[in-house]
Amino acid sequence: MPRISSNGPALGLALTLAACGASFSLPAAADGFTLKDKPKIAMLYFGPKNDGGWTQAFDEARVKIEKEIGQKIQFVENVPEDASAIKPAAEKFIQRGANIVIGTAFGYSDSFKDLAAKYPDVAFLNGSGTTNGSNLESFYGRTYESQYLCGMAAGATSKTGKLGFVAANPFGVVNWTINAFALGAQKMNPNATVNVIYTGAWNDPVKERAAAAALIDQGADVIGQHVDSPTPQIVAQERGVYGTGHHRDLRQFAPKATLCSSVWVWDRFLTPELKKIMAGGWKPAQYGAFIEMKDGGTDIAGFGPAVPKDKAALITAERDAIMKGKQVYAGPLADRDGKERVAKGAVLSDAELWKMDWFVKGVVTQK
């Protein structure tokens, strides 16, 4: 994820959804939003299109979307999370005729809200944003679903049951991936544990290398991650252990070590959403789109050769179940201190997900 000071782009969305989104949402027009001219799409990238992670996932989605909708999508790279850069970049495209603008960062949220008000005939979409309106929709994926499946791969492959996890910041959006990873691992090995080290940064290869090495030194033989670079996977391969990736298929960087990856598949959400805009009468989700795996957002890529075929089949079956509505955070579920967090027959709410500050049994957190 792109960084904004010490916060990630999903943090604001987390706080927004935790508060039910009331302060950032606007009611959509009764008859929806309709373009006045032929659709012309532009994208603003937070980082370089070949960053290996967050932005590259959007760029790869762009190429697939172009094929699906039959038109080229303009884009610009390296637009920082600053209004003085965001607004001129978007307005330049709008002046050239763009009437659908897609952003890719939490830090674009306020600028996109201003732009949506200034250009009511333009549709705006923003990945990991917080602001919504009659012509503006923010969106993010339920990464805990794919991380749960990666945890299953880790638990199935580990010989010791000792897993490590390199995480960015102790925010709900990260904590839910850690817990889901642990629950997946424990489905395959009930005694599996997950040691976590937070780096304090979304993308810091030096800290990620140190964290991954420390976890391996402590006995972890599989390393999971929710950071932006492939460094944990590279370290795993160097040290002769395994790992699971995040953002993209990280077998590109560590083909021997990476068991599977939690990957963004934005085209699966954006293609139908763009078609809705093009068709007319589009009604953005009032509090933004919080996308389940079946609707796009995230999925898994893999499996690496180290995952036994019979275990891979079990993971695939679990993926199918999630696609059909199975909930990762269904009760009964308690935290590591024994406190009930989800009652039997209940499911953790979205607001509770976004503010998650607790961990399941078997998770050990370290700074």
N, C-alpha and C positions, 0 to 999 in steps of 0.2 A: 504493500500500500504506500502511496505517497505520504510524505511527512508534512506536518504543519506544526512548527515549533516542536514541543515534546508530545504532541497528540497525533493520532492517526486519523485518516479521513473518515473512518466509521465511528469515531468517538462521538462526534456531534449527533450523528444519526442515532447512536445508542441512547444518548441523553434525551433526544427528541421523542423516540418511540417509548422510552421508559416513562415519559411524562404524557404519553398518549398523543404526542404530536400536535397538541392544540395550538401552540404558539406559532407554529410554522405552516399550518395548512390553511387553504382557502377553499371554499366550496366551488366545485366545477359548475360551469354553465349548464342549465337544465338540458339543453340540446347538444351539449358537448362542443369540442373545438374542431373547426374545419379550416383547412388551408384555403387561401384565396387564389393561389397560383399553383402551378405544377410543383411537386416536391423537389427540393434541392437540399441536400444534407451536408453538414460540416461537423467536424469533430475537433475538440481541443484536447490535446494530450498533456498531462502533467509532466511527463518525462520523455526521454528518447524512445522511439518506437522499438528499439532493440535492447531494452534494459534487462531482458531475461526474465521479467516478472510481470508486475501489475500493468504497466503500460503496454508491453508487448502482447499481453493477453487481449487487450482492447484492439490493438492493431491487427492481430490475427483474426479477431472477430470481424473487423471491418472488411477484410478481404472476402470472407464468407458471405457477409451481408450483401456486398456488392453483387455477387453472383445470384443471390436469391431475389433481389429486387430489381436487378437489371440496370443499375446505374452506379457511376463512380461516386465516391464520397470524398470530399475535400478534407484535409486535416492539416494541423500545425502541431509541431512538437515543442516540448520544453516551455509550456506556459505555466509559470509559477503561480502559487496560491496567493495572488495579490491582485486586488481590483484594478490597479493601474496597468496590469498586463492582461487580465482576463477580459475586461470590457472592450478594449481596443481590438483584441484578437477576434472576439465574437462579432463585433460591429463591422469589422472589415469583411467578414464572410457575408453578413446580412446585407451590406451595401452591394455585394456582388450577386445578390439574389437568393442566398441561403434562407430557407424558411423552416428548417429543422436543425437545431444545434445541440450536439451531444457533448457533455463535459465528463471529466474522469477523475474528479477529486472532491473531497469534503470541503476543501478551502475555496471551492468555486461557489458554494451554496448561496451566500449573500449576494454576490455579484449576479448570479443567475436569477435570483429573485428580483433584483433591480431591472435586469435586462428583460425579464418576462413581463414586467409592468410597463416598461418603455416600449416594447415591441409585442403588442397583444396578438398580432397576426403571425407570430413565429412560435413554433413549438420547441420547448426546451426539455432535455433529459439530462440527468446528471448522476453518474455512478458514485455511490457512497455519499451523496449529498444529503441535506437535511430539509431543504425548502421545497414546498409544493404549492401548486395553484391551478387555475383553470387552464393554463397553457404550459405548466411546468410539473415534471414528475422526477423525483429522486428514486434511485433503486439500488438494492444491494442483495447479495445472495446468502442463503442459509448454509454457511461453510461448515457448520457442525455436522451436517449430513454426510458430506464427503470425507471429513476428517474422522468420523466414526468408522467408515469403511477402511480408511488407511490404518486406523488403529487395529482393526481386525487383521489386516495384512501383517502388521508389526507383531501382534500377539501370536499369530500362526507361525511366524518365522523365527522369533526369538527362542534361543535355546535356554536362556537363563530366566526369562520372565522379567528381566530388568530393562526397562525402556527409558530413554531420555527424550526431552523435548526442549528445543531452543525457541523461546517466545520473545516477542518484542516488548510489549507493555502489559501490565496487569489490568487490562480493560475487559469489559464483558465480552466484546467481540473476539478477544483472544482466549479468555478463560473458557468460553463455550467450546472452542476447538480443542483445548486441553482435556476438558472433561469428556467430550465425545470420543476423543482418541483413546482415553483410558477405558471408557465403557466398551468400545469396540475391541480393544485388546483383551479385556476381561471376559468378553463373550467367547473368545477362543482359548483363553487361559485365565481362569478365575483368580489365580494368584498373582497376575501381572501387576507390576507397579510402574509408575511414571514419575521420574525425577525431572523437575522443570527449572530452567535457568532463564530469567528475563534479562535481555540485553539493554533495555531502556531505549532502543532505537528500532525503527522499522527496517532500516537498511544500513548495517554497519558490519561489513565482512570481517573486520578485525575482531570485534566482540563476538560475532557468531562463531568464528574459528575457535576462540578461546573457550566459549561455552560448550561447543560440541566436543572439544578435546577433553574438557573437565568431566563431562558426562560419561564419556567412554572410559576415562581413567577410573571413574567410580563404578564401572562394571556394566554400563549400558551396552547392549549389542544391537540395538536399533534406535535410531535418532529421528524423531518427528520434528516438525518445525511450523511456526507461523511467524516467519520473517521474510523479507523480500528477496534476498539473494540465495543462490544455490550453495552457498558455502557449507552449511551443515552436511549436505549430501556429498560434497567434495571431500570433506574431512572424514566422513564415514567410509568412503571408498579408500582413501589413503590409509586408514587404520584397519581395514579389513572387516568392517561391520556393515550393517545395513541402515537404510533410512527411508523416510517417506517425505515427499516434497509438497510444496505449496505454490499456488498461482498458476504454474504451468507444469508440463511433463518434464521433470528434472532428470530423466534418464539421458537427456541431451548432454548433461554435465557429468553425471555419475552413473553410467549404464550398468555397472556391476552392483552398485550399492542400492540404488533406488528401487524399492519394492513397488510403489505406486505413488501417485501424487494427487492431491486435491487441486483441481484445475478450474479456472474460470471458463465458462462456455457462453459468453455474453451474447453471441449471435442467436442462441436458442431463445433468448428473451427479447432481444432488440429487433430481430427480424419480424416477428408477429406484432410487436408493439409499433414499429414503424408502419407496418401495413395498416394497422388500425388508424394511425394518424392520417395516412394517405387516403383511406376510405372515407374519412369525415365522421364527425360526431364523436371524436375521441374524448373520453372522460378519464383524466389521470387519477390514479389511486389517491384518495384524500390525504393519507399519511405517507405516501410513497410506496413503492413496490418492494416487499420483502419476499424474495423469490425462492420458492421451493425447487428442489432438484428437478422435479418433473416439468417445471416451467422454464428451465434454464438457470443461469447463475453459476452453479458449480456442478461438478461431476468428478469421477476419478479417471485417471489414465494409468495404464499398466496392463498386465502385471509384469514385474521383473521375473527373471528365471528362477530366483530363489524361493518364490512363493509356490508351495506344492499345489499341483493341479486340483486335488480334491478340496484344498482350502480355498483356492481361487473360485471354485464352483460355489462354495458356501457364501463367499463374499458377494459374488454376482447375484445369488439368490436374495441376499439381504438388500442389495441395491434395488432389485426388482420390487421388494416389499416396500422400501422407502418411496419408490416411484408410485406405488399404489396407495400411499398414505400412512405407512408405518411411522410412528413418532419416536425419535431418538430419546427425547426427554419425557417419557411416559412413566407414570407412577406404578408401583411405589418406588420412590427414590430418596435416599438419604445422603447427607454430606459426610465427609470423612470424620466428623465429630459425632455422628449418629443422629443428627437432627433431621427430621423429615422435611424434605424440600418439595416433593411432589407426592400427593396422596394417591392411593390405589384408585385406578380408574380415571385419574386426572392427567392433564398434560401441562407442562410449563408454559405460561403465557409469553407472548412476545415481549411485553414490558419486563417480565422477570428475566428473560433471556438477555436482554440488552444491558441490564444492570448486574449480571451475574458476578458475584464476588466470593463465591464459595467453591469448594472442590469435592469431588466424589472420593470415596475410599480408595486408597492406593496411590493418590497423587501427593507428591512431596514437592513443595515449592521452595525455591532458593532465589536470592537476588543475583 
